[in-house]
Amino acid sequence: MSCQHLVCAQCAHPVIEGRCPLCRANRERMHQHGFAGLPPALIAVLLVVLLFATLAAEHLVVR
């Protein structure tokens, strides 16, 4: 979702302009990314890669 077409309920201006504290807070919230600034999809891919690396390491360990 984009804040380009949203109108602030407090100041009645576009949220993208950030004229009031509520606009700025909502604009920042909408533009936040996942953990450490990474997109959530990339975090999911990294978790899957970590899972497969763990499984491969466990399989390679001599018992």
N, CA, C and O atoms as a GROMACS GRO file, in nm:
protein
  252
    1MET      N    1   0.084  -0.118   0.000
    1MET     CA    2   0.000   0.000   0.000
    1MET      C    3   0.088   0.124   0.000
    1MET      O    4   0.196   0.123   0.059
    2SER      N    5   0.044   0.228  -0.064
    2SER     CA    6   0.120   0.352  -0.075
    2SER      C    7   0.046   0.463  -0.002
    2SER      O    8  -0.077   0.463   0.006
    3CYS      N    9   0.122   0.558   0.051
    3CYS     CA   10   0.059   0.670   0.120
    3CYS      C   11   0.038   0.789   0.025
    3CYS      O   12   0.003   0.898   0.070
    4GLN      N   13   0.060   0.769  -0.104
    4GLN     CA   14   0.045   0.878  -0.201
    4GLN      C   15  -0.096   0.934  -0.204
    4GLN      O   16  -0.114   1.055  -0.215
    5HIS      N   17  -0.196   0.850  -0.195
    5HIS     CA   18  -0.334   0.894  -0.211
    5HIS      C   19  -0.411   0.902  -0.080
    5HIS      O   20  -0.531   0.928  -0.081
    6LEU      N   21  -0.344   0.880   0.032
    6LEU     CA   22  -0.412   0.886   0.161
    6LEU      C   23  -0.418   1.029   0.211
    6LEU      O   24  -0.325   1.108   0.192
    7VAL      N   25  -0.531   1.061   0.276
    7VAL     CA   26  -0.550   1.194   0.331
    7VAL      C   27  -0.554   1.182   0.482
    7VAL      O   28  -0.622   1.094   0.536
    8CYS      N   29  -0.482   1.269   0.550
    8CYS     CA   30  -0.474   1.267   0.696
    8CYS      C   31  -0.606   1.314   0.757
    8CYS      O   32  -0.665   1.411   0.711
    9ALA      N   33  -0.652   1.244   0.860
    9ALA     CA   34  -0.775   1.282   0.928
    9ALA      C   35  -0.756   1.405   1.017
    9ALA      O   36  -0.852   1.474   1.050
   10GLN      N   37  -0.631   1.431   1.054
   10GLN     CA   38  -0.605   1.543   1.145
   10GLN      C   39  -0.590   1.676   1.072
   10GLN      O   40  -0.650   1.776   1.111
   11CYS      N   41  -0.510   1.676   0.965
   11CYS     CA   42  -0.483   1.804   0.896
   11CYS      C   43  -0.548   1.813   0.758
   11CYS      O   44  -0.544   1.919   0.696
   12ALA      N   45  -0.607   1.704   0.710
   12ALA     CA   46  -0.677   1.699   0.580
   12ALA      C   47  -0.586   1.727   0.461
   12ALA      O   48  -0.632   1.776   0.358
   13HIS      N   49  -0.456   1.697   0.474
   13HIS     CA   50  -0.362   1.707   0.364
   13HIS      C   51  -0.311   1.567   0.330
   13HIS      O   52  -0.326   1.475   0.410
   14PRO      N   53  -0.251   1.551   0.212
   14PRO     CA   54  -0.197   1.419   0.178
   14PRO      C   55  -0.092   1.373   0.279
   14PRO      O   56  -0.006   1.452   0.320
   15VAL      N   57  -0.098   1.248   0.318
   15VAL     CA   58  -0.004   1.192   0.415
   15VAL      C   59   0.139   1.199   0.362
   15VAL      O   60   0.233   1.216   0.440
   16ILE      N   61   0.157   1.186   0.232
   16ILE     CA   62   0.290   1.186   0.172
   16ILE      C   63   0.364   1.317   0.201
   16ILE      O   64   0.487   1.318   0.204
   17GLU      N   65   0.290   1.427   0.221
   17GLU     CA   66   0.354   1.556   0.248
   17GLU      C   67   0.407   1.564   0.391
   17GLU      O   68   0.501   1.639   0.416
   18GLY      N   69   0.348   1.490   0.485
   18GLY     CA   70   0.395   1.489   0.623
   18GLY      C   71   0.385   1.623   0.692
   18GLY      O   72   0.480   1.665   0.758
   19ARG      N   73   0.274   1.691   0.680
   19ARG     CA   74   0.259   1.825   0.738
   19ARG      C   75   0.240   1.825   0.889
   19ARG      O   76   0.280   1.920   0.956
   20CYS      N   77   0.180   1.722   0.944
   20CYS     CA   78   0.157   1.718   1.089
   20CYS      C   79   0.225   1.595   1.148
   20CYS      O   80   0.266   1.506   1.073
   21PRO      N   81   0.238   1.588   1.280
   21PRO     CA   82   0.304   1.472   1.342
   21PRO      C   83   0.236   1.338   1.308
   21PRO      O   84   0.303   1.236   1.293
   22LEU      N   85   0.104   1.339   1.297
   22LEU     CA   86   0.032   1.216   1.264
   22LEU      C   87   0.066   1.171   1.122
   22LEU      O   88   0.086   1.052   1.098
   23CYS      N   89   0.072   1.264   1.028
   23CYS     CA   90   0.111   1.231   0.890
   23CYS      C   91   0.250   1.170   0.887
   23CYS      O   92   0.271   1.067   0.823
   24ARG      N   93   0.345   1.235   0.956
   24ARG     CA   94   0.483   1.187   0.954
   24ARG      C   95   0.494   1.048   1.016
   24ARG      O   96   0.566   0.962   0.966
   25ALA      N   97   0.422   1.027   1.126
   25ALA     CA   98   0.428   0.896   1.192
   25ALA      C   99   0.369   0.787   1.102
   25ALA      O  100   0.427   0.679   1.090
   26ASN      N  101   0.257   0.814   1.038
   26ASN     CA  102   0.195   0.714   0.950
   26ASN      C  103   0.279   0.691   0.825
   26ASN      O  104   0.287   0.578   0.776
   27ARG      N  105   0.339   0.796   0.774
   27ARG     CA  106   0.426   0.780   0.656
   27ARG      C  107   0.545   0.691   0.690
   27ARG      O  108   0.581   0.603   0.612
   28GLU      N  109   0.606   0.713   0.806
   28GLU     CA  110   0.719   0.631   0.849
   28GLU      C  111   0.676   0.486   0.872
   28GLU      O  112   0.748   0.393   0.835
   29ARG      N  113   0.560   0.466   0.932
   29ARG     CA  114   0.509   0.330   0.958
   29ARG      C  115   0.486   0.256   0.828
   29ARG      O  116   0.514   0.136   0.819
   30MET      N  117   0.434   0.324   0.728
   30MET     CA  118   0.404   0.258   0.600
   30MET      C  119   0.530   0.229   0.521
   30MET      O  120   0.531   0.138   0.438
   31HIS      N  121   0.636   0.304   0.546
   31HIS     CA  122   0.760   0.285   0.470
   31HIS      C  123   0.860   0.199   0.545
   31HIS      O  124   0.972   0.179   0.497
   32GLN      N  125   0.822   0.148   0.661
   32GLN     CA  126   0.911   0.060   0.735
   32GLN      C  127   0.927  -0.072   0.663
   32GLN      O  128   0.836  -0.121   0.596
   33HIS      N  129   1.045  -0.126   0.678
   33HIS     CA  130   1.071  -0.257   0.622
   33HIS      C  131   1.083  -0.356   0.736
   33HIS      O  132   1.066  -0.320   0.853
   34GLY      N  133   1.111  -0.479   0.702
   34GLY     CA  134   1.124  -0.583   0.802
   34GLY      C  135   1.246  -0.565   0.891
   34GLY      O  136   1.302  -0.456   0.901
   35PHE      N  137   1.285  -0.670   0.955
   35PHE     CA  138   1.396  -0.670   1.049
   35PHE      C  139   1.524  -0.620   0.984
   35PHE      O  140   1.561  -0.666   0.876
   36ALA      N  141   1.591  -0.526   1.048
   36ALA     CA  142   1.720  -0.470   1.003
   36ALA      C  143   1.709  -0.403   0.865
   36ALA      O  144   1.808  -0.398   0.792
   37GLY      N  145   1.593  -0.354   0.830
   37GLY     CA  146   1.576  -0.285   0.704
   37GLY      C  147   1.562  -0.375   0.583
   37GLY      O  148   1.557  -0.327   0.470
   38LEU      N  149   1.555  -0.506   0.606
   38LEU     CA  150   1.541  -0.601   0.495
   38LEU      C  151   1.394  -0.629   0.468
   38LEU      O  152   1.314  -0.633   0.561
   39PRO      N  153   1.358  -0.648   0.343
   39PRO     CA  154   1.220  -0.683   0.310
   39PRO      C  155   1.183  -0.818   0.370
   39PRO      O  156   1.268  -0.907   0.378
   40PRO      N  157   1.058  -0.835   0.412
   40PRO     CA  158   1.016  -0.962   0.472
   40PRO      C  159   1.040  -1.084   0.382
   40PRO      O  160   1.070  -1.192   0.433
   41ALA      N  161   1.026  -1.070   0.252
   41ALA     CA  162   1.049  -1.184   0.161
   41ALA      C  163   1.195  -1.229   0.166
   41ALA      O  164   1.224  -1.348   0.162
   42LEU      N  165   1.287  -1.134   0.173
   42LEU     CA  166   1.428  -1.168   0.180
   42LEU      C  167   1.461  -1.236   0.313
   42LEU      O  168   1.543  -1.328   0.316
   43ILE      N  169   1.398  -1.194   0.419
   43ILE     CA  170   1.418  -1.258   0.549
   43ILE      C  171   1.370  -1.403   0.544
   43ILE      O  172   1.436  -1.492   0.598
   44ALA      N  173   1.256  -1.426   0.480
   44ALA     CA  174   1.204  -1.562   0.467
   44ALA      C  175   1.300  -1.650   0.387
   44ALA      O  176   1.324  -1.765   0.424
   45VAL      N  177   1.354  -1.597   0.278
   45VAL     CA  178   1.450  -1.673   0.196
   45VAL      C  179   1.575  -1.704   0.278
   45VAL      O  180   1.626  -1.816   0.272
   46LEU      N  181   1.625  -1.608   0.354
   46LEU     CA  182   1.743  -1.632   0.436
   46LEU      C  183   1.717  -1.739   0.542
   46LEU      O  184   1.805  -1.820   0.570
   47LEU      N  185   1.598  -1.740   0.600
   47LEU     CA  186   1.564  -1.843   0.698
   47LEU      C  187   1.560  -1.982   0.635
   47LEU      O  188   1.605  -2.079   0.695
   48VAL      N  189   1.506  -1.992   0.514
   48VAL     CA  190   1.501  -2.121   0.444
   48VAL      C  191   1.643  -2.168   0.411
   48VAL      O  192   1.675  -2.286   0.428
   49VAL      N  193   1.728  -2.077   0.364
   49VAL     CA  194   1.866  -2.112   0.334
   49VAL      C  195   1.938  -2.158   0.461
   49VAL      O  196   2.012  -2.256   0.458
   50LEU      N  197   1.916  -2.091   0.571
   50LEU     CA  198   1.975  -2.130   0.699
   50LEU      C  199   1.927  -2.268   0.743
   50LEU      O  200   2.005  -2.348   0.795
   51LEU      N  201   1.799  -2.296   0.722
   51LEU     CA  202   1.744  -2.428   0.755
   51LEU      C  203   1.814  -2.537   0.673
   51LEU      O  204   1.855  -2.639   0.728
   52PHE      N  205   1.826  -2.516   0.541
   52PHE     CA  206   1.890  -2.617   0.457
   52PHE      C  207   2.038  -2.632   0.491
   52PHE      O  208   2.091  -2.744   0.486
   53ALA      N  209   2.106  -2.524   0.524
   53ALA     CA  210   2.247  -2.532   0.563
   53ALA      C  211   2.262  -2.611   0.692
   53ALA      O  212   2.356  -2.690   0.707
   54THR      N  213   2.171  -2.592   0.786
   54THR     CA  214   2.174  -2.667   0.911
   54THR      C  215   2.150  -2.815   0.887
   54THR      O  216   2.219  -2.900   0.944
   55LEU      N  217   2.053  -2.846   0.802
   55LEU     CA  218   2.025  -2.986   0.770
   55LEU      C  219   2.144  -3.051   0.699
   55LEU      O  220   2.177  -3.166   0.726
   56ALA      N  221   2.207  -2.978   0.608
   56ALA     CA  222   2.323  -3.033   0.536
   56ALA      C  223   2.440  -3.055   0.631
   56ALA      O  224   2.510  -3.156   0.621
   57ALA      N  225   2.462  -2.963   0.722
   57ALA     CA  226   2.572  -2.978   0.819
   57ALA      C  227   2.546  -3.097   0.911
   57ALA      O  228   2.638  -3.171   0.944
   58GLU      N  229   2.422  -3.115   0.952
   58GLU     CA  230   2.387  -3.229   1.038
   58GLU      C  231   2.406  -3.361   0.964
   58GLU      O  232   2.449  -3.460   1.023
   59HIS      N  233   2.375  -3.362   0.835
   59HIS     CA  234   2.388  -3.484   0.755
   59HIS      C  235   2.536  -3.520   0.735
   59HIS      O  236   2.571  -3.638   0.727
   60LEU      N  237   2.622  -3.419   0.727
   60LEU     CA  238   2.764  -3.441   0.700
   60LEU      C  239   2.844  -3.480   0.826
   60LEU      O  240   2.955  -3.532   0.815
   61VAL      N  241   2.788  -3.456   0.942
   61VAL     CA  242   2.859  -3.488   1.067
   61VAL      C  243   2.866  -3.640   1.081
   61VAL      O  244   2.766  -3.710   1.070
   62VAL      N  245   2.988  -3.689   1.106
   62VAL     CA  246   3.009  -3.832   1.120
   62VAL      C  247   2.964  -3.873   1.259
   62VAL      O  248   2.999  -3.809   1.358
   63ARG      N  249   2.886  -3.979   1.265
   63ARG     CA  250   2.835  -4.026   1.395
   63ARG      C  251   2.915  -4.140   1.444
   63ARG      O  252   2.887  -4.193   1.552
   0.00000   0.00000   0.00000
